[in-house]
Amino acid sequence: MTTDSIQSLDVASLARQGETLAGTSPLSALPRLMEEADSPDPNAPVQWRLQGRSVAQTAGEPVVWLDLQVHTALPLTCQRCLTPVVETLSVARSFRFVADEETAAEEDETSEEDVLVLARDFDALGLVEDELLMALPLLAMHEECPSEHLQTLKQAQPPIEDAKPNPFAVLAHLKRDAG
């Protein structure tokens, strides 16, 4: 499956047939995610898997669902030591589809699952990118930063001098003088 074909996916057909699509897209196909990376490799693989399913209801048409799994590794900057750190991003989510925007807005407020509008040419690659962006950590950090780099940072920072005396030290001094 190519990147182009999941950008105009017929989700209803995929669900009716119970098909699974899997593939790999280059990071360059996800420009917003690539902007978040630190010196990204445009050819870095983003692996995705889409499975359509149709769930029968007691009344009415079956409900269309799309199960998404996506995995990639993204180079970011560690906020503790300011060196590169590779963050592994994995997402597994399911989406229920409805007929129109109005229904999606109403049901999204009250339902626990994510509700999207069913379109004949659904941009599943855009969904992949959105989910990866939401999976980014607020602060990228190493489990343990490289110690040699932290030592260099500590040595490069001038010591902080207290401009004002510690108020507790002043109180202790006053107490000694009074006693």
C-alpha positions as CSV (number, residue, x, y, z in Angstrom):
1,M,0.0,0.0,0.0
2,T,1.4,3.4,-0.9
3,T,1.3,6.6,1.0
4,D,-0.9,8.1,-1.7
5,S,-3.5,5.4,-1.5
6,I,-4.1,5.9,2.3
7,Q,-4.5,9.6,1.7
8,S,-7.8,8.9,-0.1
9,L,-9.1,5.8,1.6
10,D,-12.6,4.5,1.3
11,V,-13.1,3.6,5.0
12,A,-16.6,2.2,4.5
13,S,-15.4,-0.2,1.8
14,L,-12.4,-1.2,4.0
15,A,-14.8,-1.9,6.9
16,R,-17.3,-3.9,4.8
17,Q,-14.6,-6.1,3.6
18,G,-12.9,-6.3,7.0
19,E,-9.6,-5.6,5.3
20,T,-6.3,-4.6,6.9
21,L,-3.8,-2.3,5.2
22,A,-0.3,-2.1,6.4
23,G,2.7,-0.2,5.2
24,T,5.6,2.1,5.8
25,S,5.7,5.8,4.9
26,P,8.8,8.0,5.0
27,L,8.9,10.6,7.7
28,S,9.0,13.2,4.9
29,A,5.3,12.3,4.1
30,L,4.4,13.8,7.6
31,P,5.7,17.4,7.4
32,R,4.2,18.6,10.7
33,L,5.8,15.7,12.6
34,M,9.1,16.2,10.8
35,E,9.1,19.9,12.0
36,E,9.0,18.6,15.6
37,A,12.1,16.5,15.2
38,D,15.7,17.4,15.8
39,S,17.7,16.8,12.6
40,P,15.3,14.2,11.3
41,D,16.0,11.7,8.6
42,P,13.4,12.3,5.9
43,N,13.5,8.6,5.0
44,A,13.0,7.4,8.6
45,P,10.2,4.8,8.5
46,V,6.8,5.4,9.9
47,Q,5.0,2.0,10.2
48,W,1.2,1.9,10.1
49,R,-1.5,-0.6,10.1
50,L,-5.2,0.2,9.4
51,Q,-8.0,-2.3,10.0
52,G,-11.5,-1.7,8.9
53,R,-14.4,-3.4,10.7
54,S,-18.1,-3.2,10.5
55,V,-20.1,-3.7,13.7
56,A,-23.7,-4.8,13.3
57,Q,-26.4,-3.0,15.3
58,T,-29.9,-4.2,16.3
59,A,-31.4,-1.4,14.2
60,G,-30.0,0.4,11.3
61,E,-26.8,0.2,9.3
62,P,-23.7,-1.4,10.7
63,V,-21.2,1.0,12.4
64,V,-17.9,1.6,10.6
65,W,-14.8,1.4,12.7
66,L,-11.1,1.9,11.9
67,D,-8.4,0.5,14.1
68,L,-5.1,2.3,13.8
69,Q,-1.7,1.2,14.9
70,V,1.4,3.3,14.2
71,H,5.0,3.1,15.3
72,T,8.1,5.3,14.6
73,A,11.2,6.6,16.3
74,L,11.8,10.4,16.3
75,P,15.0,12.3,17.2
76,L,14.2,15.0,19.7
77,T,16.3,17.2,22.0
78,C,16.6,16.2,25.7
79,Q,15.4,19.1,27.8
80,R,17.7,18.1,30.6
81,C,21.1,17.9,28.8
82,L,20.2,19.4,25.4
83,T,21.6,16.5,23.5
84,P,19.7,14.3,21.0
85,V,17.4,11.6,22.4
86,V,15.4,9.2,20.3
87,E,11.8,8.9,21.4
88,T,9.8,5.8,20.3
89,L,6.2,6.7,19.5
90,S,3.6,4.0,19.4
91,V,-0.2,4.6,19.0
92,A,-3.0,2.1,19.0
93,R,-6.5,3.7,18.7
94,S,-9.9,3.0,17.3
95,F,-12.3,5.4,15.6
96,R,-16.0,5.2,15.0
97,F,-17.4,6.8,11.9
98,V,-20.7,8.6,11.4
99,A,-22.4,10.1,8.4
100,D,-21.9,13.9,8.9
101,E,-20.1,16.7,10.9
102,E,-23.2,17.5,12.9
103,T,-23.6,14.0,14.1
104,A,-19.9,13.7,14.8
105,A,-20.0,16.9,16.9
106,E,-23.0,15.7,18.9
107,E,-21.7,12.2,19.5
108,D,-18.1,13.2,20.2
109,E,-19.4,15.2,23.3
110,T,-21.1,12.2,24.9
111,S,-19.2,9.1,23.7
112,E,-16.0,7.7,25.0
113,E,-14.7,6.7,21.6
114,D,-13.3,9.0,19.0
115,V,-15.9,9.9,16.4
116,L,-15.0,10.9,12.8
117,V,-16.9,11.8,9.7
118,L,-17.2,9.0,7.1
119,A,-15.8,10.2,3.8
120,R,-15.2,8.3,0.5
121,D,-11.7,9.8,0.3
122,F,-10.6,9.8,4.0
123,D,-7.0,11.0,4.6
124,A,-5.8,8.2,6.8
125,L,-2.2,9.5,6.6
126,G,-3.3,12.8,8.1
127,L,-4.9,10.8,10.9
128,V,-1.6,8.9,11.4
129,E,0.3,12.2,11.6
130,D,-2.3,13.7,14.0
131,E,-2.0,10.8,16.4
132,L,1.8,10.8,16.3
133,L,1.8,14.5,17.1
134,M,-0.5,13.9,20.1
135,A,1.8,11.1,21.2
136,L,4.9,13.4,21.4
137,P,6.1,13.8,25.0
138,L,5.7,17.2,26.6
139,L,9.4,17.1,27.5
140,A,11.8,14.8,25.8
141,M,14.4,13.5,28.2
142,H,16.8,10.6,28.5
143,E,16.2,8.0,31.2
144,E,19.7,8.9,32.3
145,C,21.5,11.7,30.5
146,P,25.1,11.1,29.4
147,S,27.1,11.9,32.5
148,E,30.1,13.5,30.6
149,H,27.8,16.0,29.0
150,L,26.1,16.9,32.3
151,Q,29.6,17.5,33.8
152,T,30.5,19.8,31.0
153,L,27.2,21.8,31.4
154,K,27.8,22.1,35.2
155,Q,31.4,23.4,34.7
156,A,30.3,25.9,32.0
157,Q,27.7,27.5,34.3
158,P,29.0,30.2,36.6
159,P,28.2,29.6,40.3
160,I,25.1,31.4,41.5
161,E,25.9,34.0,44.1
162,D,23.4,35.0,46.7
163,A,22.5,38.6,46.2
164,K,20.5,38.7,49.4
165,P,21.3,37.0,52.7
166,N,19.2,34.0,53.6
167,P,16.4,35.3,55.8
168,F,16.6,32.3,58.2
169,A,20.4,32.9,58.6
170,V,19.6,36.6,59.5
171,L,17.0,35.4,62.1
172,A,19.4,32.9,63.6
173,H,22.0,35.7,63.9
174,L,19.5,38.1,65.6
175,K,18.5,35.3,68.0
176,R,22.1,34.7,69.0
177,D,22.8,38.4,69.4
178,A,19.7,38.8,71.6
179,G,20.5,35.8,73.8
